Amino acid sequence: METRVETITGHDGHTFSGFLAVPDSGSGPGMVVCQEIFGLTDYIRGVCERLARLGYVALAPELYSRIEPGLVLDERDPSNLQRAFQAMQRLDVPQAAHDSVAALEHLRRLPEVGPHGTGVIGFCLGGGLAFMVAAASDPSIAVCYYGSAIPGHLDHADSVTCPVLFHFGADDEYISAEQREAVERAFAGRVAEFHLHPGAGHAFDNHNSALFSRPEAAARAWEQTVAFLGRHLPAAG
């Protein structure tokens, strides 16, 4: 697997970096990976590498570049949670969505992706951004892990035309059952999947955070994600 840093140019000319992982095959469909509130951490880079092992070219843009370039908060340290919330509050979320769309466009232009499709996946903050990218652009697929911003943006649901997968934890203190049900109603009859994971709260996929990690739910959700990708944006081989 090859990994490298890409330089992405936003629609307004702002440049920012992104971590890229390329499968051993050297090419494949693209996947933009939208970060959690902790930034472009080892965990998010690891998601890129997981996707590369499946045959995808994965790019995680540094979405805190406009507020504090290089800001990465180690989620292993519980004291960083408050700092991460503060960083998210400083973030211009619509602009971060625009930058994520720019990352999608950058990924499509890479020779390793070429004519293959390109999708988006996001976690926590990134789960909401993945939804916004799907509404604002034309990814081949969107995967949204516990995006707490999604219920507040359902007026854009009709703009999402790609297949979309939603993961929620049944015990998520940031996303209520009523909000989850509103998302499901908005996508009724669409090419969409919803998975509710018992015993899991917010950020359950983040294995680096003892506070949030729920390994059984994470493994089950990843298996469902892999199957969804295989149906709607299969990698060669």
C-alpha positions as CSV (number, residue, x, y, z in Angstrom):
1,M,0.0,0.0,0.0
2,E,1.3,3.4,-0.9
3,T,0.5,6.5,1.2
4,R,1.3,10.1,0.5
5,V,0.2,13.6,1.2
6,E,-1.9,15.4,-1.5
7,T,-2.3,19.2,-1.9
8,I,-6.0,20.1,-2.5
9,T,-7.2,23.4,-3.8
10,G,-10.6,24.7,-2.5
11,H,-13.1,26.4,-4.7
12,D,-11.8,29.8,-3.4
13,G,-8.2,29.0,-4.0
14,H,-7.3,28.0,-0.4
15,T,-4.9,25.0,-0.4
16,F,-4.9,22.3,2.2
17,S,-3.4,18.8,2.6
18,G,-5.0,15.4,2.5
19,F,-3.8,11.9,3.4
20,L,-4.0,9.5,0.5
21,A,-3.8,5.7,0.7
22,V,-3.6,3.7,-2.6
23,P,-4.3,0.0,-2.8
24,D,-1.6,-2.5,-3.8
25,S,-3.3,-2.8,-7.2
26,G,-2.4,0.8,-7.9
27,S,-5.9,1.9,-8.8
28,G,-9.5,1.7,-7.8
29,P,-12.7,3.6,-7.0
30,G,-12.1,6.7,-4.8
31,M,-13.4,7.4,-1.3
32,V,-13.2,10.7,0.5
33,V,-12.9,10.2,4.2
34,C,-14.3,13.0,6.3
35,Q,-12.8,13.4,9.8
36,E,-14.1,13.4,13.3
37,I,-13.9,16.4,15.6
38,F,-10.4,15.4,16.6
39,G,-8.9,16.1,13.2
40,L,-6.9,14.1,10.8
41,T,-5.9,11.5,13.4
42,D,-4.2,8.1,13.2
43,Y,-7.7,6.7,13.4
44,I,-8.9,8.5,10.3
45,R,-5.7,7.7,8.5
46,G,-6.4,4.1,9.5
47,V,-9.8,4.3,7.9
48,C,-8.1,5.3,4.7
49,E,-5.8,2.3,5.0
50,R,-8.7,-0.1,5.7
51,L,-10.4,1.1,2.5
52,A,-7.1,0.8,0.5
53,R,-6.9,-2.8,1.6
54,L,-10.4,-3.3,0.1
55,G,-9.2,-1.9,-3.2
56,Y,-10.2,1.8,-2.8
57,V,-8.1,4.9,-3.3
58,A,-8.9,6.8,0.0
59,L,-8.3,10.5,0.6
60,A,-8.8,12.2,4.0
61,P,-8.7,16.0,3.7
62,E,-7.4,18.2,6.5
63,L,-10.6,20.1,7.3
64,Y,-9.3,22.1,10.2
65,S,-6.7,23.8,7.9
66,R,-8.7,27.1,7.8
67,I,-8.8,27.4,11.6
68,E,-5.5,25.9,12.7
69,P,-3.4,24.0,10.1
70,G,-2.1,20.7,11.5
71,L,-4.5,20.6,14.4
72,V,-4.8,17.0,15.5
73,L,-6.1,16.0,19.0
74,D,-5.3,12.6,20.3
75,E,-8.6,10.9,21.1
76,R,-6.8,8.5,23.5
77,D,-6.6,11.4,26.0
78,P,-10.1,12.1,27.4
79,S,-9.0,15.7,28.2
80,N,-8.9,16.4,24.5
81,L,-12.6,15.9,24.0
82,Q,-13.4,19.5,25.2
83,R,-10.7,20.9,23.0
84,A,-12.2,19.0,20.1
85,F,-15.6,20.4,20.7
86,Q,-14.1,23.9,20.9
87,A,-12.3,23.3,17.5
88,M,-15.6,22.1,16.0
89,Q,-17.4,25.3,17.2
90,R,-14.7,27.4,15.5
91,L,-15.2,25.5,12.2
92,D,-17.2,26.9,9.4
93,V,-19.2,23.7,8.7
94,P,-20.6,24.8,5.3
95,Q,-17.1,25.7,4.2
96,A,-15.8,22.4,5.4
97,A,-18.5,20.7,3.3
98,H,-17.3,22.8,0.3
99,D,-13.7,21.7,1.0
100,S,-14.9,18.1,1.1
101,V,-16.5,18.5,-2.3
102,A,-13.2,20.0,-3.5
103,A,-11.4,16.9,-2.1
104,L,-13.9,14.7,-4.0
105,E,-13.1,16.5,-7.2
106,H,-9.4,16.3,-6.6
107,L,-9.7,12.6,-6.0
108,R,-11.5,12.0,-9.3
109,R,-8.7,13.7,-11.2
110,L,-6.0,11.4,-9.8
111,P,-4.7,8.8,-12.3
112,E,-5.1,6.1,-9.7
113,V,-8.9,6.7,-9.7
114,G,-9.4,7.5,-13.4
115,P,-12.8,6.3,-14.7
116,H,-13.8,4.6,-11.5
117,G,-16.5,6.1,-9.3
118,T,-15.9,8.2,-6.3
119,G,-17.8,8.2,-3.0
120,V,-17.6,9.7,0.5
121,I,-17.6,8.3,4.0
122,G,-17.6,10.2,7.2
123,F,-17.6,9.8,11.0
124,C,-19.1,12.0,13.7
125,L,-18.6,15.5,12.3
126,G,-17.6,13.8,9.1
127,G,-20.8,11.8,9.0
128,G,-22.7,15.1,8.7
129,L,-20.2,16.4,6.1
130,A,-20.6,13.2,4.0
131,F,-24.3,13.9,3.9
132,M,-23.7,17.5,2.9
133,V,-21.3,16.4,0.1
134,A,-23.9,14.0,-1.2
135,A,-26.5,16.8,-1.2
136,A,-24.2,19.4,-2.8
137,S,-22.3,17.2,-5.3
138,D,-22.6,13.9,-7.1
139,P,-20.7,11.2,-5.3
140,S,-21.3,7.6,-6.4
141,I,-22.1,6.6,-2.8
142,A,-22.3,8.1,0.7
143,V,-21.7,6.4,4.0
144,C,-22.6,8.4,7.2
145,Y,-21.5,7.2,10.6
146,Y,-23.5,8.9,13.4
147,G,-23.7,12.3,11.7
148,S,-25.3,14.5,14.3
149,A,-25.7,17.3,11.8
150,I,-27.8,15.2,9.5
151,P,-31.2,15.7,11.2
152,G,-30.8,19.5,10.9
153,H,-30.1,19.3,7.2
154,L,-33.0,17.1,6.1
155,D,-34.4,19.9,3.9
156,H,-31.5,18.9,1.6
157,A,-32.5,15.2,1.6
158,D,-34.1,15.4,-1.9
159,S,-30.8,16.6,-3.3
160,V,-29.1,13.3,-2.3
161,T,-29.4,11.1,-5.4
162,C,-26.7,8.5,-4.7
163,P,-27.1,5.3,-2.5
164,V,-26.6,6.2,1.1
165,L,-25.9,4.2,4.2
166,F,-26.6,5.5,7.7
167,H,-25.1,4.0,10.9
168,F,-26.4,5.1,14.3
169,G,-25.7,3.9,17.9
170,A,-28.9,3.1,19.9
171,D,-27.4,4.8,22.9
172,D,-26.0,7.9,21.1
173,E,-26.5,10.9,23.5
174,Y,-26.0,13.3,20.6
175,I,-28.6,11.9,18.2
176,S,-32.1,11.1,19.6
177,A,-34.4,8.3,18.5
178,E,-36.8,11.0,17.1
179,Q,-34.0,12.4,15.0
180,R,-33.0,9.0,13.7
181,E,-36.6,8.3,12.8
182,A,-36.8,11.6,10.9
183,V,-33.7,10.6,8.8
184,E,-35.3,7.3,8.0
185,R,-38.6,8.9,7.0
186,A,-36.8,11.4,4.8
187,F,-35.2,8.5,2.9
188,A,-38.1,6.1,2.8
189,G,-38.4,4.5,-0.6
190,R,-34.9,5.6,-1.6
191,V,-31.7,3.6,-2.2
192,A,-30.8,3.9,1.5
193,E,-29.9,1.6,4.4
194,F,-30.2,2.3,8.1
195,H,-28.4,0.3,10.8
196,L,-29.0,0.9,14.4
197,H,-26.4,-0.7,16.7
198,P,-27.6,-1.8,20.2
199,G,-25.3,-1.0,23.1
200,A,-23.3,1.6,21.1
201,G,-23.2,5.3,21.6
202,H,-21.5,8.0,19.5
203,A,-18.2,7.4,17.8
204,F,-18.4,3.7,18.5
205,D,-16.1,2.9,15.5
206,N,-13.2,4.9,17.0
207,H,-11.0,2.1,18.4
208,N,-8.5,4.7,19.7
209,S,-11.0,6.1,22.2
210,A,-11.7,4.0,25.3
211,L,-14.5,6.5,26.0
212,F,-16.4,5.8,22.8
213,S,-15.1,2.5,21.3
214,R,-17.5,-0.4,21.0
215,P,-15.6,-3.1,19.1
216,E,-18.6,-5.5,18.5
217,A,-20.7,-2.7,17.0
218,A,-17.8,-1.4,15.1
219,A,-17.0,-4.8,13.5
220,R,-20.7,-5.3,12.6
221,A,-21.0,-1.8,11.1
222,W,-17.8,-2.2,9.1
223,E,-19.0,-5.5,7.7
224,Q,-22.3,-3.8,6.6
225,T,-20.3,-0.9,5.1
226,V,-18.1,-3.3,3.1
227,A,-21.2,-5.1,1.8
228,F,-22.8,-1.8,0.9
229,L,-19.7,-0.7,-1.0
230,G,-19.5,-4.0,-2.7
231,R,-23.1,-3.6,-4.0
232,H,-22.9,0.0,-5.1
233,L,-19.2,0.9,-5.7
234,P,-17.3,-2.4,-6.1
235,A,-13.6,-2.4,-6.2
236,A,-12.0,-4.5,-8.9
237,G,-11.1,-8.0,-7.8
